[in-house]
Amino acid sequence: MADDGLIDWTRDALAPLRALTHRRMLGGWTLYLDGAVFAIVAGGELWCKSHAIADPD
């Protein structure tokens, strides 16, 4: 799958975050930090979850 290379790259780039885990879900990959979902890799793209504090409105 095209996403396998991206998940490998993402995992390596975020390796200093030792609590990082990932698993396949719904045709892509879900990334967890300390057990909480923070990003999804799907369709060859990395989607990061935002926090309400980051919303300019």
Sine and cosine of phi, psi and omega as CSV:
sin_phi,cos_phi,sin_psi,cos_psi,sin_omega,cos_omega
0.00,0.00,0.51,-0.86,0.01,-1.00
-0.90,0.44,-0.53,0.85,-0.05,-1.00
-0.95,0.30,-0.35,0.94,-0.03,-1.00
-0.87,0.49,-0.66,0.75,0.04,-1.00
-0.91,0.41,-0.63,0.78,0.00,-1.00
-0.93,0.36,-0.63,0.77,0.02,-1.00
-0.92,0.38,-0.59,0.81,0.07,-1.00
-0.89,0.46,-0.71,0.70,0.00,-1.00
-0.90,0.44,-0.71,0.71,-0.01,-1.00
-0.89,0.46,-0.70,0.71,0.01,-1.00
-0.87,0.49,-0.69,0.73,0.01,-1.00
-0.92,0.40,-0.66,0.75,-0.02,-1.00
-0.91,0.41,-0.55,0.84,-0.04,-1.00
-0.98,-0.18,0.23,0.97,-0.02,-1.00
-0.81,0.59,-0.57,0.82,0.04,-1.00
-0.87,0.48,-0.36,0.93,0.08,-1.00
-1.00,0.10,1.00,0.08,-0.19,-0.98
-0.89,0.46,-0.33,0.95,-0.01,-1.00
-1.00,0.03,0.23,0.97,-0.01,-1.00
-0.98,0.21,0.77,-0.63,0.12,-0.99
-0.72,-0.69,0.27,-0.96,0.02,-1.00
-0.47,-0.88,0.40,-0.92,0.09,-1.00
-0.40,-0.92,0.42,-0.91,0.03,-1.00
-0.93,0.38,0.66,-0.75,0.05,-1.00
-0.36,-0.93,0.79,-0.62,0.11,-0.99
0.80,0.60,0.70,0.72,0.07,-1.00
0.99,0.14,0.05,1.00,0.03,-1.00
-0.64,-0.77,-0.47,-0.88,0.02,-1.00
-0.79,-0.61,0.63,-0.78,0.11,-0.99
-0.94,-0.34,0.74,-0.67,0.00,-1.00
-0.96,-0.29,0.67,-0.75,-0.03,-1.00
-0.84,-0.55,0.60,-0.80,0.13,-0.99
-0.82,-0.58,0.87,-0.49,-0.09,-1.00
0.82,0.58,0.58,0.81,0.06,-1.00
1.00,0.09,-0.08,1.00,0.00,-1.00
-0.96,-0.26,0.69,-0.73,0.03,-1.00
-0.91,0.42,0.75,-0.66,0.07,-1.00
-0.75,-0.66,-0.20,0.98,0.01,-1.00
-0.32,-0.95,0.34,-0.94,0.07,-1.00
-0.73,-0.68,0.67,-0.74,0.14,-0.99
-0.95,-0.32,0.88,-0.47,-0.01,-1.00
-0.41,-0.91,0.59,-0.81,0.04,-1.00
0.87,0.49,0.47,0.88,0.00,-1.00
0.97,0.25,0.26,0.97,-0.01,-1.00
-0.79,-0.61,0.46,-0.89,0.07,-1.00
-0.97,-0.25,0.87,-0.49,0.00,-1.00
-0.94,-0.35,0.86,-0.51,-0.01,-1.00
-0.98,-0.22,0.65,-0.76,0.04,-1.00
-0.97,0.26,0.71,-0.71,0.03,-1.00
-0.99,-0.14,0.21,-0.98,0.01,-1.00
-0.91,-0.41,0.50,-0.87,-0.03,-1.00
-0.82,0.57,-0.53,0.85,-0.02,-1.00
-0.92,0.39,-0.36,0.93,0.00,-1.00
-1.00,0.09,-0.18,0.98,-0.02,-1.00
-0.98,0.20,0.84,-0.54,-0.07,-1.00
-0.94,0.33,-0.23,0.97,-0.04,-1.00
-0.98,0.18,0.00,0.00,0.00,0.00
